[in-house]
Amino acid sequence: MLYRNDKYGNKLSELGYGCMRFTTKGNKIDIDKAEKELMTAYHNGVNYYDTAYIYSGSEAALGLILERNGIRKNVNIATKLPQYMISNASALDRYFNEELQRLRTDYVDYYLMHHMTDLVQWEKLKALGIEEWISNKKKEGKIRNIGFSYHGNSEMFIQILDAYDWDFCQIQYNYLDENTQAGRIGLEHAEKKGIPVIIMEPLRGGKLVNMLPEKAKKLIKDDGRYSPAELGLKWLYDQSGVTVVLSGMNSVEMVNENCRIASESEPGCMKEDDFSLIEKVVAEIKAKEKVGCTGCRYCMPCVKGIDIPGLFRAYNTMYSENKSSGRHQYAQAVALRKDAAFASACIKCGKCEAHCPQGIPIREKIQEADKALRPWYYKIGLNVARKFMLRKK
């Protein structure tokens, strides 16, 4: 296993264990199976284990496995405060203490504000005294590093990253999300600030393995050097701004394979022909897309605040993956922002089209995309989600 440093020089395994996808038996996590997989990772050198309050049964399972094997002090636990459920200051301790109890520990190595999408969420937490709370927990040794996990666009990510002295952060990032979510822009901004970045969804929840177009699968197979998973993971490990790549592993075979890849990959490991292969794979994925948007963002900023590239990316995902994936991406990256502007706000000024290198009829296409991404029943759901995620005290 290879390791990269956190902000304070501590060694973190390049591969982290994402504990959201433990195998379940009935309604409960199969502890014996999860233990075998997790301990395989541990013996291969993995020392970073990521869970969250809302991952059903995950914190308790992780805590039990670590205690049963006597390895708590040898690993790093990362878990998350459900910031969207916090309505008063007393809730901070209530949730945190419950997490400590579930995890069978008296401290958390890496603690995150979960699922940030807008700076307004951090401002709400600040009004509740979160900065003093973090400071006290650090002094008590109960939290060793503080960070946040993020879904949204690169501009808002940078605002949140610059709003506090964070120890680390976590973003969705892979070769398809290079220009969406926090994206390469966000990753490089964090690296310049010396802030470690933990990567989630490195293979789009397995979609860059199991849901690749047949032509893309054939390209990788004919090349013969990598599996689809290895290609996607090595693309991440190649980048010096990446600290840990999380994988939701649920078989011993997957654990061993991912550990092998991590032990052979470091910044600069990708060569010109590797990048060429990825470009061809991406081209095959994009062949099914509805709008030829490259995410260059020359159309931005929109005078009405519409996130045009974010809208098109989600719309394309509906066709390169499936409808639910596209709508889920749209909710996370576009709709769950305080000042989200929907396509209905367009005044048809045409400034975006004048700057589009691809010549996309943007005014027409954003309405088409909005109709597909926000059917009437989805509008109702988004309104409810926005009130919950972005509510004030």
C-alpha positions, 0 to 999 in steps of 0.5 A: 500500500502507498500512503499520502500525507494529510495536512499535518503529515500523518500517513493515509492509505491511498485507498480508503474503505467506504462503509456505505455499501456493506452487504446486507442480509435481510434488513441488517448488515452481514457483519461476518462478511463485512468483517472478512472484507474489512480485515482483508483491507486492513491487512493490506495496509488500508487505514482510512474507513469512511462512514456516516450517521445516516448510513443505516447500521454502518457506524455500529458495524464498523465500531463492532468490527474494529473493537472485536479485532482490537485495531481501533488505534491503528486506523482512522475513522471518518464519519459525518455530522448530518448538518441538514438535521441540525436545528439547534446547538444542543443537537451538535452534541446529541448526534456526535455523542450518538456516533461515538457510542455507535463507533465504540470510541471516544474520538473521531479522526476525521469528522465531516459536515455531511453533504454541503451544497451551499455556503448558507448551510455553513453560515447556519452552523456558524450562527449555532456556534459550530466554530466554538464547538469544533474548537472545544472538541479538538481541545478535548481530543474528541475530533482530530481533523475537521472537514466537509463533504460536498456536492455542488459546483466548483464556484460554491465549493471554493466559497465553502473551502475558503470560509473556514480553516478546514483540515480536509474535504471530500468531493465526488470526482472521477474522469466523467466529473472532471468538469462538474461538481467540485471538479478539477478546478476545486481539487486544484484550489484545495491543493494550492491551499494545502488541504487534503482531498478525499475522493468519493464516487471514483467509479460513479458507484460502479457505473464506470465499470458495469454501465459503460457502453459496449464500445467503451468496454471493448476499447478497454478490453482490446487495449488489454492493460487495465480493467475498467476499474483500474483505469478509473482509479489510476486516473485519480491516483495520477493526480497529486491533489488526491489524498485518499480514494474511497471505494465501497468494497463488498467482496474480498476479491474487490478489496484485494484488487483495489489494494493491488492498484493502490500499491502500484499507483502514484502521481505521474503514473499515467502515460500519454496512451493511458489518457488517450484511452480514457478520452476514447472511452469518454467519447463513447459515453458521450455519444449517447448524450443529448447536448454536446456540452464540454463543460468549458463554462464559456457560457457563464456566468448567466445573467439570471444565475442558471448553471447551464453546464450543470444542467446539461451534465445532468441532462446528459447523464439521463441518457448515458446512464439512466433517468434517476441518475441524471435527476439525482445529479441535478438535485445534488449539483444544481437544485439544492443550492439556496440561489439555484436558478431554474431554466424557467428564469431564462430571459432569452438574452442570448449572451450564453450562445454568443460565447459557446464554442460548440454553437449549442442553441442554449436557450432552446436546450435548457428548456428541453433539459429542464422539462426532462429533469423536473417533471411536475412530481419531481418539482414537488420533491425538490421543493420539499428537499430544498426546504429541509436542506436549506432551512434556517434555524 
